[in-house]
Amino acid sequence: MNSRLVLVNIVRWFVLLLIQILLLRNLSFYNMATPFVYIIFLLLVPFATPNLLLYLIAFVTGLTLDAFYDTLGVHTAACVTLAFVRILFISVTMNRDGFDEPEPTLGNMGFKWFIIYALLCTTAHHLVLFFLETFRLAEFSYTLMRCFFSIIFTLFTVVLIEFIFYNRKMR
Amino acid sequence: MRNLWIFINRYNAFFFFIIFFTIGIVLTVKNNAYQRSVTLNSTNEVVGEVYQNLNVLKKYLTLGTVNDSLAAENAKLKTELLTLKNIDSAKKIVVKDTLNNPQYTYLSARVIKNSITLRNNVITINKGSADGIAPDMPVISPGKGVVGFVMDVSEHLSTIRSLLHKDTKISVNIKKSDALGSLVWGIGNSDYRKAFVKEIPNHFKINLKDTIITSGFSSFPPGIPVGVVTNTAVPTGDNFMSIEIKLFNDFSTLQYVYVILDKYAAEQKELEAKLPHE
């Protein structure tokens, strides 16, 4: 992994978490859909990252958000789940040794691959997040509905950001 | 042994997931428990500092509204002062007594972090144990309405479990009929302007626009207005009535709150702790 990639990822981490904590924390549509755009950082961690390092990054990211959201453990568990789904998806869809591209961005991987990847990761993350936050089954259908709308909102924002910043190498 | 190692190594993604996910779940469950030892939340110094700085900017945006509400409250207090001054001499002793030895004292604090979009919302204020705040103290908003309970306290900051939280339950009365119920938020609804009063006995007749006040049973002083009834026919699964109410206070523009210090809170807790548990 070259140092430029590491630097880009560190900057991205700070920028996305600042946006999430200072701006998006106050944003929601009719209290139904809440965006969690910071997961784009975990989606874009380079392919070459070892599994343990990826989990540690997810863990620390989740813990930082939990501190600011006053929900200790909830984002942590959700981020770790996202990391697991990410590893599974990449190992299923890609050749194990030959990563042609350094990072799984929209421009590198193509629209179809990226949208399925983002959808699966976002779904896993949001399901864990919302159900741990509610922590009771009595509001199951309502939580599921909030979760569903939030997935759409987050996914839309993630793809939008990808189109704006990483479209140069589009195949 | 070697084979086991190879097996673990091949599926390391799964095993790492189990380990980290368990840590996350344990943290969540521990955080839900009543007694908590970890303080990685917004009473934390670093986190609190960030929110405090952010709030300096945000404060200016709602300056007008806050001014208006403070002026309105000032006027109300002045009127009350006049009434008290004009009280006749026979009753004066009583008044003086309660003034010098009040059960409840109010402590005003500024909200430095607030949220309304989550299922469990927590408010952070800029007063802490140095100002005499302790966990479980009730918090109200300046005009009308209740806010919640103090949750964690650090030296200069404290977090409040707002009414918009799944663990918050406040005992309330229907002002007209004195029917008792408990105020909760968020059952199939996450509008911060609405809440539900549950567990009202079925024989009471409740009208729209009835006022709801605190009953004084859950450490809030009695008689604080909470909201008005907007829907009396909320379906429930049990033998009690539920009603929907519109809250008087607006959580989205909350800038200042009052923490209520109850002089006899410790005494009451001690006395009630002696009761045998059923």
Interface residues (C-beta under 8 A of the other chain):
Chain A: I21 L22 R25 N26 L27 S28 N31 M32 T34 N51 L52 Y55 A58 F59 G62 L63 D66 A67 F68 Y69 D70 T71 L72 G73 V74 T76 A77 A78 V80 T81 A83 F84 I87 L88 S91 F130 L132 E133 T134 F135 R136 A138 E139 Y142 T143 R146
Chain B: N12 A13 F14 F16 F17 F20 F21 I23 G24 I25 V26 L27 T28 V29 K30 N31 N32 V38 L40 N41 S42 N44 V47 V50 L54 S115 I116 T117 L118 R119 N120 V122 T124 T159 K166 G186 I187 G188 S190 D191 Y192
